[in-house]
Amino acid sequence: MVTENTAPNAAADVEMSQYVADRTRVNEDKIKKDDEIISQFGDYNYGWHDSDAAGEAAKRGIDENVVRAISADKGEPQWMLDMRLRGFKAFLEKPMPDWGVDLSGFNADDFKYYVKPIDKQAKSWDELPDDIRNTYDRLGIPEAEKNRLVSGVAAQYESEVIYNSIQEDLKKQGVIFVDTDTAVREYPELVKKYFGTVVPPEDNKFGALNTAAWSGGSFVYVPKGVHVDIPLQAYFRINTPAMGQFERTLIIADEGSYVHYVEGCTAPIWSEDSLHAAIVEIIVEKARPRALHHRDRTGRNNVYNLVTQRAYVREGGTMEWVDGNIGSKATMKYPACILAEPYAKASTMSLGFAGKGQYQDTGAKMIHLAPHTSSTIVAKSISRGGGRSAYRGLVKIVKGTYGSSNSTVCDALLVDDFSRSDTYPHVDVREDDVSMAHEATVSKISEDQLFYLMSRGLTEEEARGMIVRGFVEPISRELPMEYALELNRLVELQMEGSWADSDDRQHNTRQGNQDSGRRPQRPVRDSGRYAVLRGPCRALVQRRRLPGAQPQAGRMALHAYRAHQRVLHRVQAFRRNADRSLHD
């Protein structure tokens, strides 16, 4: 017997039913329009590589002669060479980390440390060699610049920034956006003042390696009171097998300024491992400037992603990190903020996606050194196909930092029964007058959630995708729209086949239904909460409500649906605004 739902539950069912009724039309429109923006995506369409004459000629391994040769080729001043040698000495002295990801197979002599693809930086995309230009065309970078989705573009290929531009109105306001090599030559006093102050050469082993072998990266300086609202974008591409990419990014937001900076990275699929060991240093000056940094690494199981990211925040400043780690064999990355003066604020939002053969060891660090400072950490991870993810964080509040606060939330989603997620929080509080909160959850895509959504007409793949999109939505909504679309699509690509992998592992009884083309059916539950009616429409499932009860699956599924709708509305608003801009 099936009874009527209560009014609130009926309203929720009507909302979900309306979605199902409109799903075909919505999906068709969304897919058609999204594909216009992210048409390059498929089954990891970034895995191609170009001709590699420069990479083939490059020497493997690093020693003092290699460090000196890099500095000499760039024509650097003596103080920068001295900085590089300090970093190389620290790299040799510091032991390999014995925590986090397994680095037992890492050998520094396996990698190429300096590959120069072209003789000089191009002034336009047309000046680049055809294969390199075609690579960035496929990545969509020139198109973003043409459509004014970004206010400045930097493209690094191997070890060198091959193209850099910034809008003239920002240049007239004194904004500097160049590669770091150019900054050393043209703005030596500014670089010397800040370079290595947030991440010194002796900070950590791979930070020291970057200091010794760095090349390229972005240098950004925003003068007092200037706002850079449209993002500056840098895109880094590895092409050579066994390549080591060591970009060095330095961002300075002066008093009362605002800057939004985005980085993206891809690499081909090689049988040999590649190494990505970048450093990002950000200085946020006082009087409420704001700096946003987004970073995303996409690759497959052949990249060591060992990155140091740190910001120094002065009085009243705000620093925001939004960090995505999708792909890579092994990732160790912990965006950090040093809240050095009163009323400084910082936040990190990160997503780690660990697929088969991947270990994402990520997190955040917040160091409170002054009173009335505040920080938030939101860390999400998804593990599937036997992948492993971990949150590793540090919150340190020293004595005398009264009135400070921190909130940390770690959410992990396991897509199957054989993946893994760990949480390693470290909280060090030496002051009584502070507010602290820490929350950690681990959840699975349950049969209840799938059953609830599939009973509304979704396929199993659609239901899983909706749950995952709802899970990552708090991260994606903080990104510019084109990057939110990219993140969602990348997550979908990583998710493809995950449930099939789970079925292969578990050999569950649903396999026969899947092979026959029928939707997997769930037996009727003994509790009486569900009734399953089989008929010409495959399966009609109606839910009977016990007084005062609401299945957790329904609530979570509805949350995922609403998150999906919010993303869709943002997409539509973004396109309307873009159309107006083009029309104007």
Secondary structure, 3 states (H helix, E strand, C coil): CCCCCCHHHHHHHHHHHHHHHHHHHHHHHHHHHHHHHCCCCCCCCCCCCCCCHHHHHCCECCCHHHHHHHHHHHCCCHHHHHHHHHHHHHHHHCCCCCCCCCCCCCCHHHCECCCCCCCCCECCHHHCCHHHHHHHHHHCHHHHHHCCCCCEEEEEECCEEEEEEECHHHHHCCCEEEEHHHHHHHCHHHHHHHCCCCCCCCCCHHHHHHHHHCCCCEEEEECCCCEEEEEEEEEEECCCCCEEECCEEEEEECCCCEEEEEEEEECCCCCCCEEECCEEEEEECCCCCEEEEEEEEECCCCEEEEEEEEEEECCCCEEEEEEEEECCCEEEECCEEEECCCCCEEEEEEEEEECCCCEEEEEEEEEECCCCCEEEEEEEEEECCCCEEEEEEEEEECCCCCCEEEEEEEEEEECCCCCEEEEEEEEEECCCCEEEEEEEEEEECCHHHHHHHHCCCCCHHHHHHHHHHHHHHHHHCCCCHHHHHHHHHHHHHHHCCHHHHHHHHHCCCCHHHHHCCCCCCCCCCCCCCEEEECCCCCCEEEECCCCCCCCHHHHHHHHHHHHHHHHHHHHHHHHHHHHHHHHC
